[in-house]
Every structure is written in C-alpha cells, then in structure tokens.
Amino acid sequence: RTKASLLVPLLSSDRMVGLMTVGSDRSGRPYGWEAREFLSVLAHHAAGELHKAELLQTLVETREADAFRSFSAFLLHDLKNFASTLSLIAKNAARHQENPDFQKDAFKSIYDTAEKMKRLCNSLNTFSGTLAANKKPSDLNDIVRSASGNLNAGIGSRLKLELRDLSKIELDAEEMERVVQNLLLNAQEAISAEGSITIATAEREESIELSVKDNGRGIAQEFLEKEIFLPFRTTRSDGLGIGLFQCKKIVEAHGGTIRAESELGGGTIIRIELPKRATDYTD
C-alpha cells in the first residue's frame, strides 16, 4: 500500500518498536550500500528515541500508580487507626461507665478523632503528596501529650510519660502526632493486658529525641534488620504494613532519623531523632 522500495525495522533492545518505509530514489536507481548504511543509522537513532519515549510514558504511569497506591494505603491506615482508637474506647466503656474521668477522656477522644477524620476527608481534594508542608515552631512534648491523650481512654495506666523540657523546633504538628499515634497503637497491640508503654523525650546538643518503648512480644531479628520500615511488610495477620513506613517518611521529611531496637520476648524501642537546626524557638 505504501509502494515502499525499502522497509527498515526500528529495533531497540532487540525489539521492534516501529517500521520505517522508504520510497524509491528519485533518480530511479536502486539504493546503494551508502544509502542503506545511512538509513540503518537513522533507524537506530529513531528506534532509540521512540523506545525512550515509550519508557518515559511507562515510567510516568508507574509513578502515578505508585503514588495512588501509596496515598490509598496511607488513607486506609489512618482510617484504621481512627477505628482502633474508637474501638479501644468502646472496649473499656462498659467497665468504666461509672467513672467520670473516663467519660470525660472518652468523649474528648471521640470528638478529636471525629475532627481528624473530617480533616482527612477534606484534604482529599487538595492532596499533593507533600510531607512536612506545614511546619511551625512546636514543642514535641505538646504533640506527645495530645496523641497520648486521645488514646488514654484505651491504654490508661499502662502508658507512662517521661517528658523533659524541650526547645521548640520546626514541626508539622499534625503529621508528627500521626507518627506518635502510629507508634502508640503498634505498642498497644504488642503488649499483654499487664504490659506497659513508655514515651520519653530528651534534648541533645543538636537534636530532639523521642522514644516509644514497650515490653511486648518483640520482633524477630531478620524482620527488624531487613523489612521493618518497608511498605506492606508486617508481622500481624490483620496489619497493613504501612504504619512504620509512614512514620519513616514523615520523620525523614523533617530531616530526622528513625530506628528500631527489639528482640523476641524482650519488647521494642522505636527511637526518633529530629534536628534542632540553627534556630531554637522559645516563648
């Protein structure tokens, strides 16, 4: 149909990505070896450019799909945490229904959880994938108290706070509260009915440190070394494997580091170190 004198395959990585058709030479003579060599080189470059364009499109589509999967996983994990918070309150409601302090804490936690769920839903329309976007001078202790207060009705006396005076540093308070909540919920699921959780903060010369320690079942060494902060890796049958991955991403977006120490039967400690940078903020 093309009335081509030559058909030149466009080959890249041993795969044909197209076909170039060449009409007759205007002189009427057949193409010589020089013309054929030129067409071969031209076809090689054209194939390479087409292949790169194809790979770029595939890369874009893959990244878009990865971003959507990551966002969906983060969203699902946050909703699961909200549900866990409400479930903890419900489980303890019957036993403490006559306790006015429990009722006060429970109602506050339910209200705060509902507000966070509303903010999460409202943020779907403007989701940009940017972490640590709303950093302000903050006291990490206030964030810890807020996160632990929301879970206090479920964990109660098993939670101990060891908070030292801290300088204010630039933090996205809502995201850091999400980190603390993730770590508390993980610890709560790891401990027995008699178990305990300790949250501690400390200030070093160049950093602010946060640790969450539990005396639960612990983590196997191989999982601890290779998979603990990877997405979709979990030791729980009902887990999503997103919590610690999300914590790592948020901490790193703040320029910090996170690490885990654990052994089977010996509990777990998650340590976070956040840089103070050049400026300390004081009231």
Disulfide bonds with the S-S distance in Angstrom:
none
